[in-house]
Amino acid sequence: MLGFYEKFPKTLHGAFTFLSSTSLRKLERALIEAFVKLNRESMVLEDVAFPTMPHCEAIFEFGIAEGNNFNYLNREEEQRILTAIRKAPLEVMDFICDIRYHKEENGKKAALRFDYYMLRFRFSQSLSEMLVFHEKGPRYVTPEDLGGLIIRRVNEKSGKRILNIL
């Protein structure tokens, strides 16, 4: 089933409840579009989190669940998801988020350990939630930092504040 990961963990490391000022279709579309834009975007860790590893680069990669697998988001996958959302909004959307870190040392780019997160979005008409599970990694980006980044990006993508954290 598109958007649903059957083995989503019961243990949570973060949870966000938010009000939405738009329809579920528009909210889900904005979320997918924000993730596709954020995919493979390189940013300085200081722009995302309070860095425990200063002068580090963070690169995000998102995938959406389908049964027991995740499909990484690209333009083709984006269109497939948006078509499904146009037919009927999804009640749950599960994602994987890999965050790769690099630090420049002696003029060379050195790869550091990755963070692996799973995200579950549960949608209702006005009140929705995002659940965060940290699978493994150093947590250079905390669950709170990741949630804040996602909400900021969805609001930026929409051109107005459609998500308000409670």
N, C-alpha and C positions, 0 to 999 in steps of 0.2 A: 504494500500500500504506500503510495507516494506521500512522503512527509512524515511517516511514522516508523520509528526504530523499535522493533519488538523487544530488544534487550536494554532499553534505557535504564541506567542505574537508579536504584532507590535512594542512595546516599547523595545528598546535595551539598555543594560548597558555596552556593549563592542563589538567591531568589529575588526577583524584582516584580513588583506589581505596578501596573501602569494603567492610566486612563487613556483612551484614544478618542480623538475628536473627529474621526473619519470612519467610513464603512470598513468592514472586515476585508473586502476585496482590495480596497485601496491600501490598507495597512499591510496586508500580506504582499502586495505588489511592491510597495515601498521597501519592505524588508528584503525581498529577493533582489531588487535592483541595488540596494545599498551593499548587500553582500557581494554581488557580482563586481561592483565598482571597487570594493575594498579588497577583493581577491588579488593576491600577488602584488598589492600596493606595498611599497617599501616606505617605512617611516622611522624616524628617530624615536627610540623608546621613551625619551623624555616627553614626547607629544602624546603618548598613550597612558603612561603610568609614572608613578614616582619611582625612578629607576634605582634598583639595587645593583644594576650593571650599567653605569653611565657610558655614554657615547657608543651605544649599541643600536643596531638596526633590527627592526622587527618586520617580518613579512607574514601576512595573513593568508590563509587558504581555507575556504569554506566548502562544505559539501552537504547535500540534503539527503535525508534517509529515504530508503525505499526497501521495506522489509528488513532484512538483516544486513543490508549494505548501505554504503553512502556513495552518491554520485557527486563528484566535484563540480562546482558551478562553473560553467562556461556559457557562451552565448546560446548554444544549442539547448543546453539543459535549462537555461533561463526561459527560453521560449516554450519549452514543454511544460514547465511549472506554471507559467503565466496563463497558458491555455487551460490548464486544469483549474486554476483559480477563477478564471472567467466563467467556467461552467458552474462551479460552486466553491465558496471559500472553504479552506481546510480548518478543522477544529484544532488540530495539533500539527506543528511543524518541528521536526527534530533535525538538528544540524551537527556536523562535526566541525571543529575549528582547530586547525594546526597553526601554531605560531612558530616560525623559524627565526632564530636569532643569529646575527653575525656581528663580529667586532673586528675592527681593523687593528692588526698588530704587525709592527715592523713593515708597514706598507702593503701587507697582504691581508685579504679577507679570511678570517677564521670562523668556521661554523661552531656554534655553541649548541647545547642541548635544546630540544624543541619543547614546547608546551602543547598538550593535547587536551582539548575541551570538548564536551558534548553540551548542546543547548537544546532545551525543549521550550517551545512557545505554545501556550494554550490560549486560545482566543474565545472571547465572548463579545457581545455587542459593544460594551463600553469598557469593561474591566478585563484586562488580559494579564498574563504572567509569563516571565522568562525564568526558567530553572537552569542552573549552571552546575555541571559536574566536571571537575578537574581530574582527568584520567591519569596523567603523569607529566613530569617535567619540573623545571626549577621555579615556576610561578613568577617569572620576571614581570608578567602581566597577571594581576590578581583577578579573581572572578568579578570583583567590584569594578575594576578598571575596564575589563572586557565588556561588561554590561553597560557601563557608562558610554564607552566608545560606540557600541551598537546603537544605543538610543540617540546619541548625538548625530550619528551618520544617517539614521532613518529620518530624523527631523530635518537635517540639511538637505537630504535628497528630496524631501517633500516641499521644501521652500517655506515651510511654516512648522510650528510646533504641534505635531499630531500625537506625540507620545509625552505624557506627563507622569513622572515617577511619583508613586504615593509614598 
